[in-house]
């Protein structure tokens, strides 16, 4: 069952997705100390709270106003296009392996490189 509070967060996420804004999130229900402390830190009593580059932008009402005036797109960075993401990913290390799963899950599996024999 969705509470009205989760509904506010859902609306915020929908707005950010609609504008192709890349973001991360923190579940305030997972840490009561953060949940209460952020209200004091930000001097903003309600959730959700949107921050851009560490600066509080506001809650849902403010974000809706920014969306209506087209200011939201100017304030929030867009998610990079696929080509840019691929360029960053392929250059993340000098040798980059794209694979199913991750190398930590393969612990205990040994790989042997065999030389290429040319006749």
N, C-alpha and C positions, 0 to 999 in steps of 0.2 A: 504494500500500500504506500503510495506517495503522499507525503505530507505537503502542506503548502510551502514549507521551507525548502524541501527538496525540489518542489516545483519552481521556486525562484532560481535555484541553481540550474535546473534543467533549462529554463528560459535563457539564462546567461550563456550556457554552453551552446544552445541553438543559435543564438545571435553570433557568437564567436565563429561557429562553424559556417554559418551563412555568409560571413564576411571573409572566409578563408584565413582566419587569424590563427597563427600557431601559438599554442599555449600549453602550459603545464598546470597541474592542479594539486591541491592538498585536501584530503578529507578531514575536516575539522572534528568530525566525530571520532576519529582515530586517536586524538590527543587532546584531552580536556584542558591541559595546561596551555597549549597553543591556542585552543579555541577561546579561552578567556583572556589570555595575554594579548592576543592580536587586537581585541576590542580596545584595550587600553593603549597599546602601541599606536594604533591607527586613529584613535579617537573616533571610531566608527562602530556603533553598537550592533549592527546587523550583518548577516551574511546573505548572499555571497559578497565578497570584496574583490575587486579587480585591481591588480597592480601591473604597471608597465615600467620596466627598468627600475624596480624597487619603489616606485612612487604610487601611492593610492590614487586611483582614478575615481572609484566610487562603487556604489552598489547597483542593483538592477535598474532602478529608476534613472540614475545618472547615465548608465550605459544606453538605455532606451532613448534618452534625450540626445546623446551623442550620435546614436544611429540615425535618428530623425533629421539631425542637422548635417549629416554626412561627415562629422568630425571623427567618428570612431575609426574610419579607414585611414585617417591622417595620423592618429595617435598610436595605433597598434600595428606591429609588423606583420606582414602577410607570411603565410607558409611559403617556403620556396617551391618553385616549380620543379617537376620531376627531373628535368635535365640538370638543374643546379644541384639538387640533392645527390644525383648520381655522380656528378663531378666531385663533390665533396667526399662522398663515400669511397669512390675509387682511388682517391688521393689521401685517404685517412692514414695509411702507412705505406712504406716503400713496397711492401709485398702485402697484397690484400686478397683474402680468400672469401668468396661468397659461397655459402653452404647452407644446407638444411640443418637447423640446430645451432649449437655453439660449441666451441672447443672444450669448455669446462665439462659438458655432458659426455664428452668422448674420453675422459680420463680413464686410463687403463687400456685404451685401445692404442696400439702401436702402429705407426705408419713407417714403411720402409721405402726409400726412394731407390729404385733400380736404375743403373746407368742405361742409357740408350746405346744399344750395340748396332753399329752400322756395318754391314758386310760389303 
